[in-house]
């Protein structure tokens, strides 16, 4: 598959100064400031290690203003150093004199972590501005003259346009890091592979996002069938005339903005693609922590829906076994509670066993994959939540657009 963006293979980066933008936004204990999980950091280690002969200035963000975990990147730098087995310096400045001096003092093999990009107003205030405007920000104008290349590895933030993410692509040759390259390659392969059937299992509580994905994938014939579960199924069931009951619907209305408009969209999709959208035939209610399975014909229910039933699981597993390509985004139920983890666990186990090429993504989905120990048996576990949803919904990813622009602008400089 022909690429229209640079990767780290296109340039000799040895001895060069590289600005590396990653997404290591991690859970932080607001009381102690301790790092609670380093999964996002570990994702980028391959890229960082490949730059071991370069001088690397790492840019990243942590949370956002007003949040309890909005803090410096000092603990991130410490963890990166521990994982690499060598010192990594944290600099409490992004583009001020301490940052510039730290970059200028680096030798090949050095890594410095600059300050949280979101500490600076430009990062938030100019979000979604034109690329040319972001290229003129202080962040870009102060740092770019001290670097040779910009490596963009933050796929999890690929749906966001902010100066530290896309501004450098206008003024420096910009390359996809290994995380970004792998994501775009795997997702592109799954979408473009002609082998059929292709299916998408859409669940979770962010039903509004998933409905946009379902519409795009069905209208563009990217999948043959959409299998619904979780909150997505609750919305489609309501649209199909199966009232889930007040306990479930009230929760869904709190979680889904413009609930009625999205229900109308579901009804429209059901009318247009009825044979290609599968709904649960049975659901599981939460009866004081115990499973109570009922067919959907018995809805509405006084108790809330917490999982899909065994008949639905069996129907969906059969679809998974036959599929050549499988997309999975959003758990089938409240998997965090063991009694209601059955649907999510069985569907993921079937995907792990299937011969078809499988892609799973989304924060809760990845957590479920790790909880059930299946991460090594899925073809691709995406680091992106919102980025993956936007990609599958056919929306433009600003980081990909920026990489493509840099490719056109600096194409003659590649080796």
C-alpha positions as CSV (number, residue, x, y, z in Angstrom):
1,X,0.0,0.0,0.0
2,X,1.5,3.3,-1.1
3,X,2.1,5.8,1.7
4,X,1.6,9.5,1.4
5,X,3.4,10.4,4.7
6,X,6.9,10.0,5.9
7,X,8.0,7.4,8.4
8,X,11.2,7.0,10.4
9,X,12.6,4.9,7.6
10,X,12.7,7.9,5.2
11,X,15.5,9.8,6.9
12,X,18.8,9.2,8.6
13,X,18.1,10.5,12.1
14,X,21.4,9.6,13.7
15,X,23.0,12.6,15.4
16,X,20.0,14.7,14.6
17,X,17.8,16.7,17.0
18,X,14.3,15.3,17.0
19,X,11.1,16.7,18.5
20,X,9.0,13.7,19.4
21,X,5.3,14.2,20.2
22,X,3.7,11.3,22.0
23,X,0.5,10.7,23.9
24,X,1.5,9.5,27.4
25,X,-1.6,11.0,29.1
26,X,-1.8,8.6,32.1
27,X,-3.9,7.9,35.2
28,X,-2.4,9.9,38.1
29,X,-3.3,9.6,41.8
30,X,-4.4,13.2,42.6
31,X,-3.4,12.8,46.2
32,X,0.1,11.6,45.8
33,X,0.9,12.5,42.2
34,X,2.0,8.9,41.6
35,X,1.6,7.3,38.2
36,X,-1.0,4.6,38.4
37,X,-0.6,3.0,35.0
38,X,2.2,3.3,32.4
39,X,0.6,1.5,29.4
40,X,0.6,4.6,27.2
41,X,4.2,5.2,28.0
42,X,5.1,1.6,27.1
43,X,3.4,2.0,23.7
44,X,6.0,4.6,22.7
45,X,9.1,2.7,23.8
46,X,9.8,1.2,20.4
47,X,9.9,4.7,18.8
48,X,12.1,6.1,21.6
49,X,14.5,3.2,21.4
50,X,14.8,3.5,17.6
51,X,15.9,7.1,18.2
52,X,18.8,6.0,20.5
53,X,21.4,7.7,18.2
54,X,19.4,10.9,18.0
55,X,18.9,13.8,20.4
56,X,15.3,13.6,21.5
57,X,13.1,16.3,23.0
58,X,9.9,14.7,24.0
59,X,6.6,16.7,24.0
60,X,3.4,15.5,25.6
61,X,0.3,16.5,27.6
62,X,-1.2,15.3,30.8
63,X,-4.9,15.8,31.4
64,X,-6.4,19.4,30.9
65,X,-6.8,22.5,33.0
66,X,-9.2,22.1,35.9
67,X,-8.8,18.4,36.3
68,X,-7.3,16.8,39.5
69,X,-4.6,15.0,37.4
70,X,-3.5,18.1,35.5
71,X,0.2,18.1,36.5
72,X,3.8,18.2,35.3
73,X,5.5,15.5,33.3
74,X,8.1,14.8,36.0
75,X,6.8,11.4,37.0
76,X,6.4,10.5,33.3
77,X,10.1,11.3,32.7
78,X,11.1,9.2,35.7
79,X,9.1,6.2,34.4
80,X,10.5,6.6,30.9
81,X,14.0,6.6,32.3
82,X,13.3,3.5,34.4
83,X,11.8,1.6,31.4
84,X,14.7,2.6,29.1
85,X,17.3,1.8,31.8
86,X,19.1,5.2,31.4
87,X,18.6,8.8,32.7
88,X,15.9,10.9,31.2
89,X,15.9,14.5,32.1
90,X,12.7,16.4,32.9
91,X,12.7,20.2,32.1
92,X,10.1,22.3,33.8
93,X,9.8,24.5,30.7
94,X,8.3,24.0,27.2
95,X,9.8,26.7,25.0
96,X,11.5,29.1,27.5
97,X,15.3,29.5,28.0
98,X,15.7,26.3,30.2
99,X,14.0,24.2,27.5
100,X,16.2,25.7,24.7
101,X,19.4,25.3,26.7
102,X,18.5,21.7,27.6
103,X,17.9,20.9,23.9
104,X,21.1,22.6,22.8
105,X,23.1,20.7,25.4
106,X,21.9,17.3,24.3
107,X,24.2,14.6,22.9
108,X,23.2,11.7,20.7
109,X,21.3,9.2,22.9
110,X,20.0,11.9,25.3
111,X,16.2,12.2,26.0
112,X,14.7,15.3,27.6
113,X,11.0,15.5,28.5
114,X,9.7,19.1,28.2
115,X,6.8,20.5,30.2
116,X,3.1,19.6,29.8
117,X,2.1,21.3,26.6
118,X,-1.3,22.1,28.0
119,X,0.2,24.4,30.7
120,X,0.4,27.0,27.9
121,X,-2.6,28.9,26.7
122,X,-1.8,28.6,23.0
123,X,-2.3,24.8,23.1
124,X,-5.9,25.1,24.1
125,X,-6.8,28.5,22.8
126,X,-5.7,27.8,19.2
127,X,-7.1,24.3,19.0
128,X,-8.7,23.6,15.6
129,X,-7.1,26.8,14.1
130,X,-5.6,26.7,10.7
131,X,-2.3,24.9,10.4
132,X,-0.6,28.0,9.2
133,X,-1.7,29.9,12.3
134,X,-0.5,27.1,14.6
135,X,2.8,27.1,12.9
136,X,3.3,30.7,14.1
137,X,2.7,30.0,17.8
138,X,5.4,30.5,20.4
139,X,5.6,26.8,20.9
140,X,6.5,26.1,17.3
141,X,8.5,29.3,16.6
142,X,10.7,28.9,19.6
143,X,11.4,25.1,19.4
144,X,11.5,24.5,15.6
145,X,14.8,26.3,15.0
146,X,16.6,24.0,17.4
147,X,15.4,20.7,15.8
148,X,15.9,18.9,12.5
149,X,12.9,16.7,12.4
150,X,9.4,16.3,14.1
151,X,8.3,12.8,14.8
152,X,4.5,12.5,15.4
153,X,3.6,9.4,17.4
154,X,0.5,10.5,19.2
155,X,-2.2,8.4,17.4
156,X,-4.5,8.5,20.5
157,X,-4.7,12.3,19.9
158,X,-5.0,12.1,16.1
159,X,-8.5,13.5,16.2
160,X,-7.3,16.7,17.9
161,X,-5.7,19.7,16.2
162,X,-3.4,21.7,18.6
163,X,-0.1,23.5,18.0
164,X,2.2,20.9,19.6
165,X,0.5,18.2,17.5
166,X,0.3,19.7,14.1
167,X,2.1,23.1,14.1
168,X,5.5,21.7,13.5
169,X,4.4,19.8,10.4
170,X,4.4,23.1,8.5
171,X,8.0,24.0,9.3
172,X,9.9,20.7,9.8
173,X,10.0,17.4,7.9
174,X,7.5,15.4,9.9
175,X,7.5,11.7,10.3
176,X,5.0,9.1,11.6
177,X,6.5,7.4,14.7
178,X,6.1,3.6,15.0
179,X,2.9,3.8,17.0
180,X,1.3,6.2,14.4
181,X,2.7,4.1,11.5
182,X,1.4,0.8,12.9
183,X,-2.1,2.3,13.6
184,X,-2.5,3.8,10.1
185,X,-1.2,0.6,8.4
186,X,-3.4,-1.8,10.4
187,X,-6.5,0.3,10.1
188,X,-5.9,1.0,6.4
189,X,-5.4,-2.8,5.8
190,X,-8.7,-3.7,7.6
191,X,-10.8,-1.1,5.7
192,X,-9.3,-1.8,2.3
193,X,-9.1,-5.6,2.5
194,X,-11.6,-6.9,-0.1
195,X,-12.1,-10.2,1.7
196,X,-15.7,-10.7,3.0
197,X,-17.6,-10.8,5.2
198,X,-16.6,-7.9,7.4
199,X,-18.4,-7.2,10.7
200,X,-18.4,-4.4,13.3
201,X,-19.3,-5.1,16.9
202,X,-20.3,-1.8,18.5
203,X,-21.1,-1.5,22.2
204,X,-20.3,0.7,25.2
205,X,-22.1,3.7,26.5
206,X,-20.8,6.3,24.0
207,X,-23.7,5.3,21.7
208,X,-23.8,8.6,19.8
209,X,-20.2,8.1,18.5
210,X,-20.9,4.5,17.6
211,X,-24.1,5.4,15.6
212,X,-22.0,7.7,13.4
213,X,-19.6,4.8,12.9
214,X,-22.4,2.4,12.0
215,X,-23.9,4.8,9.5
216,X,-20.6,5.4,7.8
217,X,-19.6,1.8,7.6
218,X,-23.0,0.7,6.3
219,X,-23.5,3.5,3.8
220,X,-19.9,3.1,2.4
221,X,-20.3,-0.7,2.4
222,X,-17.2,-1.0,4.6
223,X,-18.9,-3.8,6.6
224,X,-21.6,-6.3,5.8
225,X,-23.1,-6.5,9.3
226,X,-23.2,-4.3,12.5
227,X,-23.7,-6.3,15.7
228,X,-25.0,-4.1,18.5
229,X,-24.6,-4.5,22.3
230,X,-24.2,-2.4,25.4
231,X,-25.6,1.1,25.3
232,X,-25.6,1.0,21.5
233,X,-28.0,-1.9,21.5
234,X,-30.2,-0.2,24.1
235,X,-30.7,2.8,21.7
236,X,-31.3,0.6,18.7
237,X,-33.8,-1.5,20.7
238,X,-35.7,1.6,21.7
239,X,-35.7,2.7,18.0
240,X,-37.0,-0.7,17.0
241,X,-40.0,-0.5,19.3
242,X,-38.6,-2.4,22.3
243,X,-38.8,0.0,25.2
244,X,-35.9,-1.0,27.5
245,X,-37.6,0.5,30.6
246,X,-37.1,3.6,32.6
247,X,-34.1,2.4,34.6
248,X,-32.1,1.8,31.3
249,X,-33.5,4.7,29.3
250,X,-33.0,7.3,32.0
251,X,-29.4,6.3,32.2
252,X,-29.0,6.4,28.4
253,X,-30.5,9.9,28.3
254,X,-27.9,11.1,30.7
255,X,-25.1,9.5,28.7
256,X,-26.2,10.4,25.1
257,X,-26.7,14.0,24.1
258,X,-29.7,14.6,21.9
259,X,-31.0,11.1,22.7
260,X,-34.2,11.5,20.7
261,X,-32.3,12.6,17.6
262,X,-29.9,9.6,17.9
263,X,-32.9,7.3,18.4
264,X,-34.4,8.7,15.2
265,X,-31.1,8.1,13.4
266,X,-31.1,4.5,14.6
267,X,-34.6,4.0,13.3
268,X,-33.6,5.4,9.9
269,X,-30.6,2.9,9.8
270,X,-32.9,0.0,10.8
271,X,-35.3,0.9,8.0
272,X,-32.5,1.2,5.4
273,X,-30.3,-1.6,6.6
274,X,-32.5,-3.9,8.6
275,X,-30.9,-7.2,7.6
276,X,-27.5,-5.8,8.2
277,X,-28.0,-4.4,11.8
278,X,-28.3,-7.2,14.4
279,X,-30.0,-6.5,17.7
280,X,-29.9,-8.6,20.9
281,X,-32.6,-11.2,21.1
282,X,-32.2,-11.4,24.9
283,X,-30.7,-9.2,27.6
284,X,-29.5,-9.6,31.2
285,X,-30.9,-7.4,33.9
286,X,-29.1,-6.5,37.2
287,X,-31.2,-7.9,40.0
288,X,-29.2,-6.8,43.1
289,X,-26.0,-8.0,41.6
290,X,-27.4,-11.2,40.1
291,X,-28.0,-11.9,36.4
292,X,-31.6,-12.1,35.3
293,X,-31.9,-13.0,31.6
294,X,-35.1,-12.1,29.6
295,X,-36.0,-12.1,25.9
296,X,-36.3,-8.6,24.5
297,X,-40.0,-9.5,23.9
298,X,-40.5,-9.1,27.7
299,X,-39.3,-5.5,27.7
300,X,-39.8,-3.0,29.2
301,X,-38.1,-4.0,32.4
302,X,-38.0,-2.3,35.8
303,X,-34.4,-3.4,36.3
304,X,-31.5,-2.0,34.3
305,X,-29.9,-3.9,31.4
306,X,-26.3,-4.8,32.2
307,X,-25.4,-7.4,29.6
308,X,-26.5,-9.3,26.5
309,X,-27.9,-12.8,26.9
310,X,-26.6,-16.2,26.0
311,X,-28.8,-16.5,22.8
312,X,-27.4,-13.2,21.6
313,X,-23.9,-14.3,22.4
314,X,-24.3,-17.5,20.4
315,X,-25.7,-15.6,17.4
316,X,-22.9,-13.1,17.5
317,X,-20.1,-15.7,18.0
318,X,-21.3,-17.5,14.8
319,X,-20.9,-14.2,12.9
320,X,-17.5,-13.7,14.4
321,X,-16.4,-17.2,13.3
322,X,-17.4,-16.6,9.7
323,X,-15.9,-13.1,9.4
324,X,-12.8,-12.2,7.5
325,X,-12.4,-8.8,9.2
326,X,-13.7,-7.9,12.6
327,X,-13.9,-4.4,14.2
328,X,-14.8,-4.3,18.0
329,X,-15.4,-1.1,19.8
330,X,-17.2,-0.9,23.1
331,X,-18.0,-3.6,25.7
332,X,-21.2,-5.6,25.5
333,X,-22.1,-4.9,29.1
334,X,-20.8,-3.7,32.5
335,X,-17.8,-6.0,32.3
336,X,-16.2,-4.4,35.4
337,X,-18.8,-6.3,37.5
338,X,-18.0,-10.0,37.2
339,X,-21.6,-11.3,36.9
340,X,-22.1,-9.0,33.9
341,X,-18.8,-9.6,32.1
342,X,-20.0,-12.7,30.3
343,X,-21.0,-11.0,27.0
344,X,-17.9,-9.0,26.6
345,X,-15.6,-11.9,27.6
346,X,-17.3,-14.4,25.3
347,X,-17.3,-12.1,22.3
348,X,-13.6,-11.1,22.8
349,X,-12.7,-14.8,23.3
350,X,-14.4,-15.7,20.0
351,X,-12.5,-12.9,18.3
352,X,-9.2,-14.1,19.7
353,X,-10.0,-17.6,18.3
354,X,-11.3,-16.4,15.0
355,X,-9.3,-16.7,11.7
356,X,-10.4,-13.2,10.6
357,X,-8.2,-10.1,10.9
358,X,-9.3,-8.4,14.2
359,X,-9.1,-4.8,15.4
360,X,-10.3,-3.7,18.8
361,X,-10.1,-0.2,20.3
362,X,-11.4,2.3,22.8
363,X,-10.4,2.9,26.4
364,X,-12.9,0.5,28.0
365,X,-12.5,-2.1,25.3
366,X,-8.7,-2.2,25.8
367,X,-9.2,-2.5,29.5
368,X,-11.5,-5.5,28.9
369,X,-9.0,-7.1,26.6
370,X,-6.3,-6.7,29.2
371,X,-8.6,-7.9,32.0
372,X,-9.3,-11.1,30.1
373,X,-5.6,-11.5,29.1
374,X,-6.4,-11.5,25.4
375,X,-4.1,-8.7,24.2
376,X,-1.6,-11.0,22.5
377,X,-4.3,-12.9,20.6
378,X,-5.9,-9.9,18.9
379,X,-4.3,-8.8,15.6
380,X,-4.4,-5.1,16.5
381,X,-5.3,-3.4,19.8
382,X,-5.6,0.2,18.9
383,X,-4.2,2.9,21.2
384,X,-6.9,5.3,20.0
385,X,-10.4,5.9,21.5
386,X,-11.7,9.0,19.9
387,X,-9.2,8.8,17.2
388,X,-10.2,5.3,16.2
389,X,-13.9,6.2,16.4
390,X,-13.3,9.2,14.1
391,X,-11.3,7.1,11.7
392,X,-14.0,4.4,11.5
393,X,-16.7,7.1,11.1
394,X,-14.8,8.4,8.0
395,X,-13.9,11.7,9.7
396,X,-10.7,13.6,8.9
397,X,-7.9,13.1,11.4
398,X,-6.0,16.4,11.7
399,X,-2.7,14.6,12.6
400,X,-2.9,12.5,9.4
401,X,-3.7,15.6,7.3
402,X,-0.7,17.4,8.8
403,X,1.6,14.5,8.1
404,X,0.4,14.4,4.5
405,X,1.0,18.1,4.1
406,X,4.5,17.8,5.4
407,X,5.2,14.9,3.0
408,X,4.2,17.1,0.1
409,X,6.2,20.1,1.4
410,X,9.5,18.2,2.3
411,X,9.3,15.3,-0.1
412,X,12.6,16.2,-1.8
413,X,14.5,16.1,1.5
414,X,14.0,12.4,2.1
415,X,16.9,10.0,1.6
